[in-house]
Amino acid sequence: MDKSSIMDVIKINLNEALTDVITSKELVERSEKILYVDENQQSINDDLSLEERELLEDISAQWDLYLVNSYDIDTLQSLDFEKVKFPEAYLKEWYRQTI
């Protein structure tokens, strides 16, 4: 992926999440695929700009925070994460950052 297209891919992913083409869980998975260069999520992609990295890290971190702050532990254990949706305000703010 060339440098100029990374933010474009993030923007497309966010647009697809906003229009329910993909789930919030899939948005996070796609974001983490760009952010990390290894399966264990230990190595950050050095080709990212600071802006891209911060945006992708925010999407990834907010997923965990949103889940833990929205559901109790019993619910989380049986929750279908494909049905969980980020608040639209989160998605719109991240999308705004891609423009």
Order of alpha helices (4+ residues) and beta strands (2+ residues): alpha-alpha-alpha-alpha-alpha
